[in-house]
Amino acid sequence: MGEAIARRKLLTMFWNDIKYTASLVLPDMERNLIRPPGAVAERTLLSRCKHCGRCAEVCPAGAIQIAGPEKGIHYGTPYLQPGEKPCAMCLKCIDVCSSGALQAKKDGEKYIIGEGKINRSICLAWNGQFCTACKNACVLEESAIEFKKKRYPIIIREDKCIGCGQCVKACLAPVPAIEIYPR
């Protein structure tokens, strides 16, 4: 039994080294997934994550997904698709992460998981209809969405939008007019 554990530990270390080395030579892989709150830098996350999946198990919103083989080097690591299942920012994922891949912020620091962008060609308000759904859905105390000329929604980037995806889910357009991108 002890030999099997030692072998597993060695293989895990070897796999983490391979992922880290690959991340150094594949710069386009730097940040193409949206990570859960508290995620460390991408290369560090790839080497630290134990692929245990506990972060996804405790997520009450079901927002955390575990990357499958199609995600290449990111296989087994947590990511979010805020447009499909928004992050509730409960931070339970950080509490169960024993590897340090997800870490608590210091008091006063915001958890930023992405940044929202409004596609004006799809947005109902930008196309003549009255709509405030995105602003109403913003979970922040001081909304990240403001209205230009009291009618057209814009996302204020400077330390306001956290990329949780609540506005995307609330969008009333046939195809959501807001997309969340990695920051």
C-alpha positions in Angstrom: 0.0 0.0 0.0 2.8 2.4 0.9 4.5 1.8 -2.4 1.3 2.6 -4.3 0.9 5.9 -2.5 4.6 6.8 -3.1 4.2 6.0 -6.8 1.0 8.1 -7.0 2.8 11.0 -5.3 5.7 10.7 -7.7 3.4 10.6 -10.8 1.4 13.6 -9.5 4.6 15.5 -9.1 5.8 14.5 -12.5 2.4 15.5 -14.1 2.5 18.9 -12.3 6.0 19.5 -13.7 4.9 18.6 -17.2 1.9 21.0 -17.0 4.1 23.8 -15.6 6.8 23.3 -18.3 4.2 23.2 -21.0 2.6 26.4 -19.7 6.0 28.1 -20.1 6.3 27.2 -23.8 2.6 27.7 -24.6 2.0 31.4 -24.0 -1.5 31.4 -25.6 -2.6 29.0 -22.8 -1.8 31.7 -20.2 -5.4 32.7 -19.4 -8.0 31.3 -21.7 -10.3 29.9 -19.0 -12.2 31.9 -16.4 -11.1 30.6 -13.0 -13.1 30.5 -9.7 -12.7 33.3 -7.2 -9.3 33.4 -5.5 -7.5 31.6 -8.3 -3.7 32.2 -8.3 -1.8 33.0 -11.5 -2.5 30.5 -14.2 0.9 28.8 -14.3 0.9 28.5 -10.5 -2.7 27.1 -10.6 -1.6 24.5 -13.1 1.2 23.2 -10.9 -0.7 23.4 -7.6 -4.2 22.1 -8.4 -4.6 18.5 -7.1 -7.5 17.8 -9.5 -9.6 16.7 -6.5 -12.8 18.4 -7.7 -13.9 19.4 -4.2 -14.3 23.0 -5.3 -16.9 21.9 -7.8 -18.6 19.6 -5.3 -19.2 22.4 -2.8 -20.3 25.1 -5.3 -24.0 25.7 -4.4 -24.6 27.4 -7.7 -23.1 24.5 -9.7 -20.9 27.1 -11.4 -17.6 25.4 -11.1 -16.8 23.0 -13.9 -13.8 20.6 -14.0 -11.9 20.8 -17.3 -12.0 17.6 -19.4 -9.4 16.2 -21.7 -10.5 18.5 -24.5 -9.1 21.4 -22.5 -5.5 20.1 -22.9 -3.1 21.2 -20.3 -6.0 22.5 -18.2 -7.4 19.0 -17.7 -8.7 18.4 -14.2 -8.6 22.1 -13.1 -11.6 24.2 -12.1 -13.1 26.8 -14.4 -16.3 28.9 -14.8 -18.7 29.6 -17.6 -20.4 32.6 -16.0 -22.8 33.0 -19.0 -24.3 29.6 -18.3 -24.1 29.3 -14.6 -23.1 32.5 -12.7 -20.8 32.5 -9.7 -22.6 33.3 -6.5 -19.4 34.5 -4.9 -20.0 32.4 -1.8 -16.3 31.5 -1.7 -16.9 28.0 -0.4 -14.5 26.8 -3.1 -11.6 28.6 -1.4 -12.4 27.0 1.9 -12.0 23.5 0.6 -9.0 24.1 -1.6 -6.1 22.5 0.2 -3.6 22.9 -2.6 -3.4 26.7 -2.6 -4.7 27.0 -6.1 -7.6 29.1 -4.8 -6.7 31.5 -2.1 -8.5 34.0 0.1 -7.9 37.7 -0.5 -6.8 40.1 2.1 -9.4 42.3 3.7 -10.7 44.8 1.3 -9.4 43.1 -1.9 -12.0 42.1 -4.4 -12.4 38.7 -6.0 -12.2 39.4 -9.7 -12.9 36.4 -12.0 -13.5 38.1 -15.3 -14.7 41.2 -17.0 -18.0 41.8 -18.8 -18.4 43.4 -22.2 -21.7 44.5 -23.7 -22.3 43.7 -27.4 -24.3 46.8 -28.4 -25.6 45.2 -31.6 -27.5 42.6 -29.5 -28.4 44.7 -26.4 -32.1 45.5 -26.3 -31.5 48.9 -24.7 -28.9 49.9 -27.4 -31.4 48.9 -30.0 -34.3 51.0 -29.0 -36.1 49.0 -26.3 -36.2 49.9 -22.6 -34.3 47.3 -20.5 -32.5 47.5 -17.2 -32.2 43.7 -16.5 -28.4 43.6 -16.4 -28.1 46.5 -13.9 -30.8 45.0 -11.7 -29.0 41.7 -11.6 -25.6 43.1 -10.6 -24.8 41.7 -7.2 -22.3 44.5 -6.2 -23.2 47.1 -3.7 -22.3 49.8 -6.2 -23.3 48.3 -9.5 -20.7 47.8 -12.2 -23.3 48.8 -14.8 -24.3 52.4 -15.4 -26.4 54.0 -18.0 -25.1 56.4 -20.6 -27.7 59.1 -21.2 -29.9 57.3 -18.7 -30.7 54.6 -21.3 -27.7 52.7 -22.7 -26.0 50.2 -20.3 -22.2 50.3 -20.1 -19.9 48.3 -17.8 -17.6 50.3 -15.7 -14.3 48.4 -15.7 -12.2 50.1 -13.1 -12.3 47.7 -10.2 -16.1 47.3 -10.4 -17.1 44.4 -12.6 -16.0 41.1 -11.1 -17.1 38.9 -13.9 -19.6 36.8 -11.9 -22.0 36.5 -14.8 -25.2 37.4 -13.0 -25.9 40.1 -15.6 -25.4 37.6 -18.5 -28.0 35.3 -16.9 -30.4 38.1 -16.5 -30.1 39.5 -20.0 -33.4 39.5 -21.9 -32.0 39.5 -25.4 -32.6 36.3 -27.4 -28.8 35.8 -27.2 -27.1 37.4 -24.1 -25.7 40.8 -25.0 -23.0 40.5 -22.3 -20.1 38.2 -22.4 -17.6 37.5 -19.6 -13.9 37.3 -20.6 -10.9 36.3 -18.5 -9.1 39.3 -16.9 
